[in-house]
Amino acid sequence: MWRAGCKWIFLIMGTMIGAGYASGRELWQFFGEESGLAIFLFSIIFAISCNVIMQISYRYQTNQFYPVLIELIGKKWAAAYDVLIVFYLFTTTVIMIAGGGATLEMWHVPYWWGIGALSAFIVFVFSRGLNGLLSINSFVMPILMIGLAGVLLTFVLRHPGVTDWHLQHNWPAAFTFTALNILPLVAVLSTIGKEIKSKKEIYIASVGSGFLLGGLSFIYNESLIQVSGLLSSYEIPLFAILKDFPYTMLFLMSIVLLIAIYTTAVSGILGLTARFHTKRVQSLWKLAACWLLLMIPFTKLGFSTLIAVLYPMYGIINLFLVTAVLLYPFRNRYKSS
């Protein structure tokens, strides 16, 4: 039970902690100063959302996201969000791949070489099937989380900041940040309905991922506040935090960032391939390769530009879906009575 619950925690964290999050760009876009309460609320809303989506997926034994959408918002709205999720997964995976290229450029690897290598590794994991993806997440996510948390804690201890809990005007960001991330949660957690064995796994996964992500987000945001004056000079805010760290640490965190990018890109491709996987198209790795070939030309738009334009837009559009997820337990109880 605990082992299975941890496996789903790693899947959830792998979906969440991608180029936008691990780089700090996504957090700074939504939080920043006066956001301690917003992050606390986010962790609670996120845990509830994970629980609701996994409960539906488990009940209906789903292997893709459309049936979950129908249960949450009905057929009419599900059709619209079906298109939106496909577009979201496509564009955010483009962002992940662009982030990989930008990270490797820091080490003088040509941008397109980095993108090509990352795409090849994504196709490779799909040649191993869903179990291959879960195995990759179980292996790399502890490394990623320990590495990122270790650096951020070290920085915060060196540069202590004091959050004024009386000034928390940014609390509505909890809802828009959750809304931004609700689509990949629906897309990925809907694929594992047949793999979940008990509801206890769901509770462990939802509470555990909410607690871990909330804590990590708070520490990261505190660190970014300390270097806020430098962020305009960095494509990747994490490197502003690392500027006074040893060169070796910069190298290791670049690897951690690439791992985060890789796991989220894989999760995005998983959602797309699961949605379009049919009896006529059996090979997951071929579907993954086709999607990547479509995505690569769009990566030239740039990492930070894509985040700045697309993420706030998704955060607003998805508020309706977040509301439906949060109200679902009450609505479902009313229908059952």
N, C-alpha and C positions, 0 to 999 in steps of 0.2 A: 504493500500500500504506500509506504513512505518512499520507496524507491520509484514507484510509478509516478507519485505526486511530484517528486523532484525532477523526473524526466519531463513532465509538462511545464514545470517552472522554467527549465532550461529552454524549452521550445518558446515559451512566452517571452522570456528575456532575449532570446535570439531574434525574435520578431521585432521587439521594441528597440534594442540597443544596436542601431545601425549607424550609418555615416552621419546622419543629422544629429542623433543623440550623443553618440560617443565623441564626436568632434566638439560638442558644446553649442553648435550653431542653432540647433532646434530649441534647446532649453533657453538660450538667450533671446530667441525670437519671441517666446511666450512669457517667460518669467522675469528674472532680473531683480531689482530692488523691490522691497515690500511684498515678497512672494512666498514667505514661509508658510502662511496659512493656505495659500493656493496650492502648494506642493502637498501639504497634509491632506487637504480635501481631495486632490488628485489621486493620492494613493488609495483612499477609501473608495472613490468612484471607480477607479481602475479595478480594484479587487472585486467589487460587485459586478462590474461588466464582464470580467473573465468568468465569474461563477455562472452568470445567466447564460452566456454564450455556450459554455461547456455543458451546462445542464440540458439545454435544447439539443445540442449536438449528440449528447449521450442518449437522450430519450428517443430521438428519431434515427440514431445510428447513421449519421450523415457522413459523406465523404467529400462534399463540396458545399459552398456557402449559400447557394440559392434557396434550398429548403429552409435554412435558418432565417434568412431574410423574410421569407413568406410568413413564418411563425411570428416574427417580431413586428413587422409593419404591414402585412397583408400583400396580396398579389399585385395590386396597383402600384404601390410604392416600391415593392420589391423589384419590379421590372426596371424602374428608374435607378435604383441603387445598384442593381446588377451591372448596369452600364458604368455607373460611377466607380464601383469597386474595381472593375477591369481597368478603367482609365487611371485610377489611383495606383493600383499595383504596378501598372506599366510605368507611370511617371516616377514613382518613388524608387523603383528598381533602377531606372535611369540615373536617379540621384545617387544611389548607392555605387553604381559603376563609375560615375563621374567622380565621386568621392575617393574611390580606390585609385583612379588615375591621378587625382590631385595629391594624395598622400605619397604615392610612389615618386611623383615629380620632386618632392622634397629631397629625395635621395638620387636625383639626376637620372631616374628611369624615364625614358620618353613616355609622354602621356598615353599614346595609343598602344604602346607595348604593355603598359600596366593594365589597361582596359582589356586587351586581348588575353592576358594571362588570367585575370580575374574571371572572365567569361568562360575560359577553358576549365577552370576549377569548378565553376558552377555546373557546367554540363557533366563533369566527372561525377559529382555527388549524386546527380539524378540517374546516372547509370547504375547506382546502387539501390534505388528505390527509396520509399519512405523510411525504412529502417536505417538506411544509410544517413539520411538527414538527421534522424533522432540521435544516432550514434555520434555524428559530428557535433551536434549541439551539446550532448552530454560531456564530450571531451573538451571542447574549446570554451564553453560559456564560463565554467569555474575559473579558467585562466584569465579570461577577459574581465570578469567581475572583480577578481582579486587584484589584478594589475591596475585597473582603473580606480578602484576604491583605495588602494594603497597609495597611489600618487596623490589623489585628491585629499586624503587624510593628512598626508605629509605636508602638503601645501597649506592646508587650513591650520595645522598646528604651528607652522612657521609664520603665517599671516592671519592671526585670529581676528575674526570679525564678529560683531555682536548684532544679532537680529533684533530689531525693535518690534516686539509683537503688538505694540499699540498702533503701529503704522503698517497696515496690511491691506492697502487699497486695491491691490492687484488680484484679490481672491477670485474674481470671475474667470481668470485664466485657467483655473482648474478644469472648467467645463470645456473651454475651447481646446486645451491641450489633450484632454481625454478624447474629445471629438476628432481631433487630428488622427489619433491612434486607434480609433474604434474600427475602421475599415480593415486594416491588416489583422486585427484580432479576430474579427468575424471570418475573414478569408482563410486564416490559418487554423484557428481552433475548430472550424467547421469540418476540417478534413480528418479529424481524429476521433469522431464519434464512435466508430467501430473498434477503436483501440482502447478506449476507456473501459475499465472493468468494474469500477464502483464509484459511488458519489463521494466517498471519502477522499479519493484521489483528486477530485474536483476542488474540494474545500482546501486541501493542502496546497494545491497549485495556485488557486486564486488568492488566498490570504498570504501565502509565501511570496508570490511575485509582487503583490501590492506593497508589502512591507519592504522588500529588497529594493524595488524600483523607487519608492518614495524616499527611503533613506539615502540612496545613491544620488537621487535628483537634488535633494536638499544640500548635500555636501558639494556637489558640482556647482550648483547655483551660487553658493557662498564663495566658492573659489573664483567664479567668473566675475562676481561683483568686485572682488579685490583687484582684478586686472582689467576692469571695464574701460579704462582710458587707452588701453593698447589694442582692443579688439578690432578697431577699424583697420588696423594694419595687417591683420591675419585672416587668411581665407579659412583656416581651421583654428577656432578659439583655443582648443586644447594646447596648441603649441605656444600660446601666450602664457599659459600657466607653467609650461615646461621650460621657459626661456632661461631660467637660472638653475635648472637641473643639469646634472652631468650629461655629456653627450651620449653615454651608454643608455641612460634612461630615455632620452629622446628617441633613440633607435628602438628600444623595447616597446615604448608606447605607440610608435608607428606601426609595429607589428600587431599590437592590441587593437588599434584602430582598424587595421585591415581585416582582422578577425571579425570585428563588429560589422563592418561593411559586408563581408562575405556572408555571415549568417543571415543578415536581414535581406540581402539580395536573393539568397536561396529561398527564404520564406516567401518573398514576393513572387518568385517564379513558381513556387509550390502552389500558391493560390491560383495563379493563372493556368497552370497545367491541369490542376484538379478540376477547374471549371470547364475546361475544354477537352478533357480526357473522355473519349468515347470508345465504343467497341471497335470502331473502324480505325481509330488512332490509339494504339495500345502503348507505344513506346514513349515513356516520360522524357527520356533524354533527348529524343528528337524534337518533341514539342518545346522543351526548354531551349534547345539550340535555335529553333525558329524564332522564339520570342526574343532571344538575345540579339539575333541578327537584325531584328526590327528596331531594337532599342539603341544599339551602338551609335548610329548617326546622330541621335539626339543628345548624346553626352557632351558634344562640343559647346552646348549652351552654358556650361559651367556649373560647378557645385553650389556655391553660395547664391548665385542668381536664381537657380531652380528652387532652392529652399525659401528664399525671400518672397518669391512670387506665388508658389503653389501651396506652401504649408498654411499660411493664414487663410487662404481661400477654402481649403479642405476643412480647417478648424471650424469655420462658420457653417458651411454646407452640412456638416455631419452632426450639428447640434440636435437635429430632429431624431437621428438614429440613436444618439446617446440617451435622449429623453425616453425613447421607446424601450431601450434596454433597461433603464433604471425603473420604469413603470411596469415592466413586464411581470415581475413577481406579484404585484398587487392586482394587475389585470387578470393574470392567470388564476389567482386564488378566487377572484370574483366569479370567473367563468366556471370554476370547478364546484362552487358552492350552490 
